[in-house]
Amino acid sequence: MAPDDLVLFDRNNHKSNHHGALIQAGATPVYLEAARNPFGFIRWD
């Protein structure tokens, strides 16, 4: 990653991924919405 790169980023990641990779590189995250089932759990299919 380079400064000002756009990176597709799932919101269901550990914060270390966000802070360690994106912020230090200067990249800009584009957050994706996680698909959830009727119970609020993230779908795996």
The first five atom37 places (N, CA, C, CB, O) and aatype in JSON, in Angstrom:
{
  "aatype": [12, 0, 14, 3, 3, 10, 19, 10, 13, 3, 1, 2, 2, 8, 11, 15, 2, 8, 8, 7, 0, 10, 9, 5, 0, 7, 0, 16, 14, 19, 18, 10, 6, 0, 0, 1, 2, 14, 13, 7, 13, 9, 1, 17, 3],
  "atom_mask": [
    [1, 1, 1, 1, 1],
    [1, 1, 1, 1, 1],
    [1, 1, 1, 1, 1],
    [1, 1, 1, 1, 1],
    [1, 1, 1, 1, 1],
    [1, 1, 1, 1, 1],
    [1, 1, 1, 1, 1],
    [1, 1, 1, 1, 1],
    [1, 1, 1, 1, 1],
    [1, 1, 1, 1, 1],
    [1, 1, 1, 1, 1],
    [1, 1, 1, 1, 1],
    [1, 1, 1, 1, 1],
    [1, 1, 1, 1, 1],
    [1, 1, 1, 1, 1],
    [1, 1, 1, 1, 1],
    [1, 1, 1, 1, 1],
    [1, 1, 1, 1, 1],
    [1, 1, 1, 1, 1],
    [1, 1, 1, 0, 1],
    [1, 1, 1, 1, 1],
    [1, 1, 1, 1, 1],
    [1, 1, 1, 1, 1],
    [1, 1, 1, 1, 1],
    [1, 1, 1, 1, 1],
    [1, 1, 1, 0, 1],
    [1, 1, 1, 1, 1],
    [1, 1, 1, 1, 1],
    [1, 1, 1, 1, 1],
    [1, 1, 1, 1, 1],
    [1, 1, 1, 1, 1],
    [1, 1, 1, 1, 1],
    [1, 1, 1, 1, 1],
    [1, 1, 1, 1, 1],
    [1, 1, 1, 1, 1],
    [1, 1, 1, 1, 1],
    [1, 1, 1, 1, 1],
    [1, 1, 1, 1, 1],
    [1, 1, 1, 1, 1],
    [1, 1, 1, 0, 1],
    [1, 1, 1, 1, 1],
    [1, 1, 1, 1, 1],
    [1, 1, 1, 1, 1],
    [1, 1, 1, 1, 1],
    [1, 1, 1, 1, 1]
  ],
  "atom_positions": [
    [[0.83, -1.16, 0.0], [0.0, 0.0, 0.0], [0.88, 1.24, 0.0], [-0.95, -0.01, 1.2], [1.99, 1.25, 0.53]],
    [[0.34, 2.27, -0.61], [1.04, 3.55, -0.68], [0.09, 4.64, -0.18], [1.52, 3.85, -2.14], [-1.12, 4.42, -0.13]],
    [[0.62, 5.79, 0.19], [-0.25, 6.88, 0.62], [-1.32, 7.19, -0.43], [0.57, 8.14, 0.91], [-1.05, 7.21, -1.63]],
    [[-2.52, 7.42, 0.06], [-3.69, 7.76, -0.75], [-4.24, 6.6, -1.58], [-3.35, 8.88, -1.67], [-5.11, 6.82, -2.42]],
    [[-3.76, 5.37, -1.37], [-4.38, 4.21, -2.01], [-5.74, 3.97, -1.38], [-3.48, 2.94, -1.88], [-5.92, 4.2, -0.19]],
    [[-6.7, 3.51, -2.17], [-7.99, 3.08, -1.65], [-7.92, 1.57, -1.44], [-9.17, 3.47, -2.62], [-7.5, 0.84, -2.33]],
    [[-8.34, 1.12, -0.26], [-8.26, -0.29, 0.09], [-9.64, -0.76, 0.51], [-7.22, -0.54, 1.22], [-10.26, -0.17, 1.4]],
    [[-10.15, -1.83, -0.12], [-11.41, -2.44, 0.29], [-11.17, -3.13, 1.62], [-11.96, -3.44, -0.78], [-10.24, -3.93, 1.76]],
    [[-12.01, -2.82, 2.6], [-11.74, -3.25, 3.96], [-13.03, -3.69, 4.61], [-11.08, -2.12, 4.78], [-14.0, -2.93, 4.67]],
    [[-13.06, -4.92, 5.1], [-14.24, -5.45, 5.78], [-14.29, -4.89, 7.2], [-14.21, -7.0, 5.79], [-13.27, -4.83, 7.88]],
    [[-15.46, -4.49, 7.64], [-15.6, -3.95, 9.01], [-15.4, -5.03, 10.07], [-16.97, -3.31, 9.18], [-15.21, -4.73, 11.24]],
    [[-15.44, -6.29, 9.65], [-15.3, -7.4, 10.59], [-13.83, -7.8, 10.75], [-16.14, -8.6, 10.13], [-13.53, -9.0, 10.8]],
    [[-12.94, -6.85, 10.82], [-11.52, -7.1, 11.02], [-11.09, -6.61, 12.39], [-10.68, -6.41, 9.92], [-11.73, -5.75, 12.99]],
    [[-10.01, -7.18, 12.87], [-9.45, -6.72, 14.14], [-8.88, -5.32, 13.95], [-8.35, -7.7, 14.65], [-8.38, -4.99, 12.87]],
    [[-8.94, -4.51, 14.98], [-8.49, -3.13, 14.85], [-7.01, -3.01, 14.51], [-8.77, -2.38, 16.13], [-6.58, -1.99, 13.98]],
    [[-6.22, -4.04, 14.82], [-4.8, -3.98, 14.48], [-4.6, -3.96, 12.97], [-4.05, -5.17, 15.09], [-3.63, -3.38, 12.48]],
    [[-5.5, -4.58, 12.22], [-5.41, -4.52, 10.76], [-5.59, -3.09, 10.29], [-6.46, -5.43, 10.1], [-4.88, -2.61, 9.4]],
    [[-6.54, -2.42, 10.89], [-6.82, -1.04, 10.51], [-5.67, -0.12, 10.9], [-8.13, -0.55, 11.14], [-5.13, 0.61, 10.07]],
    [[-5.29, -0.16, 12.16], [-4.25, 0.74, 12.66], [-2.87, 0.37, 12.12], [-4.23, 0.73, 14.18], [-2.1, 1.24, 11.72]],
    [[-2.57, -0.91, 12.11], [-1.24, -1.33, 11.72], [-0.96, -1.2, 10.24], [0.0, 0.0, 0.0], [0.14, -0.81, 9.85]],
    [[-1.93, -1.52, 9.43], [-1.68, -1.54, 7.99], [-2.13, -0.25, 7.31], [-2.38, -2.72, 7.35], [-1.34, 0.39, 6.62]],
    [[-3.37, 0.11, 7.5], [-3.92, 1.23, 6.72], [-3.39, 2.58, 7.17], [-5.42, 1.22, 6.82], [-2.95, 3.38, 6.34]],
    [[-3.44, 2.85, 8.45], [-3.06, 4.18, 8.93], [-1.56, 4.41, 8.76], [-3.45, 4.35, 10.41], [-1.15, 5.49, 8.33]],
    [[-0.75, 3.42, 9.08], [0.69, 3.6, 8.93], [1.1, 3.79, 7.48], [1.43, 2.41, 9.52], [2.06, 4.51, 7.19]],
    [[0.39, 3.13, 6.56], [0.72, 3.27, 5.14], [0.14, 4.55, 4.55], [0.2, 2.06, 4.36], [0.58, 4.99, 3.49]],
    [[-0.83, 5.14, 5.23], [-1.45, 6.35, 4.72], [-2.54, 6.06, 3.71], [0.0, 0.0, 0.0], [-2.98, 6.96, 2.99]],
    [[-2.98, 4.8, 3.65], [-4.03, 4.42, 2.71], [-5.4, 4.81, 3.27], [-3.98, 2.9, 2.42], [-5.54, 5.06, 4.46]],
    [[-6.39, 4.86, 2.39], [-7.74, 5.22, 2.78], [-8.63, 3.99, 2.68], [-8.29, 6.37, 1.88], [-8.75, 3.4, 1.61]],
    [[-9.28, 3.58, 3.8], [-10.14, 2.4, 3.73], [-11.49, 2.72, 3.1], [-10.36, 1.83, 5.13], [-12.05, 3.8, 3.31]],
    [[-11.99, 1.78, 2.32], [-13.35, 1.82, 1.8], [-14.03, 0.64, 2.47], [-13.41, 1.74, 0.19], [-13.79, -0.51, 2.12]],
    [[-14.9, 0.93, 3.44], [-15.48, -0.13, 4.25], [-16.61, -0.84, 3.52], [-15.99, 0.45, 5.57], [-17.44, -0.21, 2.87]],
    [[-16.62, -2.17, 3.65], [-17.66, -3.01, 3.07], [-18.63, -3.4, 4.17], [-17.05, -4.27, 2.39], [-18.23, -3.63, 5.31]],
    [[-19.88, -3.47, 3.83], [-20.88, -3.92, 4.79], [-20.87, -5.44, 4.85], [-22.3, -3.39, 4.42], [-20.82, -6.1, 3.81]],
    [[-20.93, -6.0, 6.03], [-21.01, -7.44, 6.2], [-22.46, -7.88, 6.07], [-20.41, -7.88, 7.57], [-23.36, -7.25, 6.62]],
    [[-22.68, -8.97, 5.35], [-24.03, -9.52, 5.22], [-24.37, -10.23, 6.52], [-24.14, -10.48, 4.0], [-23.58, -11.04, 7.01]],
    [[-25.53, -9.95, 7.06], [-25.94, -10.57, 8.32], [-27.24, -11.34, 8.14], [-26.1, -9.5, 9.42], [-28.08, -10.99, 7.31]],
    [[-27.38, -12.41, 8.92], [-28.6, -13.2, 8.87], [-29.65, -12.55, 9.77], [-28.34, -14.67, 9.28], [-29.34, -11.56, 10.44]],
    [[-30.88, -13.09, 9.83], [-31.93, -12.47, 10.65], [-31.61, -12.39, 12.14], [-33.2, -13.24, 10.47], [-32.23, -11.61, 12.86]],
    [[-30.64, -13.18, 12.61], [-30.27, -13.16, 14.03], [-29.15, -12.17, 14.32], [-29.86, -14.55, 14.47], [-28.76, -12.01, 15.47]],
    [[-28.64, -11.51, 13.3], [-27.58, -10.53, 13.48], [-26.17, -11.08, 13.34], [0.0, 0.0, 0.0], [-25.2, -10.35, 13.49]],
    [[-26.07, -12.38, 13.05], [-24.75, -13.0, 12.87], [-24.27, -12.78, 11.44], [-24.8, -14.51, 13.2], [-25.08, -12.66, 10.52]],
    [[-22.98, -12.72, 11.26], [-22.41, -12.56, 9.93], [-22.56, -13.86, 9.16], [-20.91, -12.13, 10.0], [-22.21, -14.93, 9.66]],
    [[-23.08, -13.76, 7.93], [-23.28, -14.94, 7.1], [-21.95, -15.41, 6.54], [-24.27, -14.65, 5.95], [-21.11, -14.59, 6.16]],
    [[-21.75, -16.71, 6.48], [-20.5, -17.28, 5.96], [-20.68, -17.88, 4.58], [-19.98, -18.35, 6.91], [-19.7, -18.34, 3.99]],
    [[-21.87, -17.88, 4.03], [-22.09, -18.48, 2.71], [-21.94, -17.5, 1.59], [-23.45, -19.1, 2.63], [-22.09, -17.86, 0.42]]
  ]
}
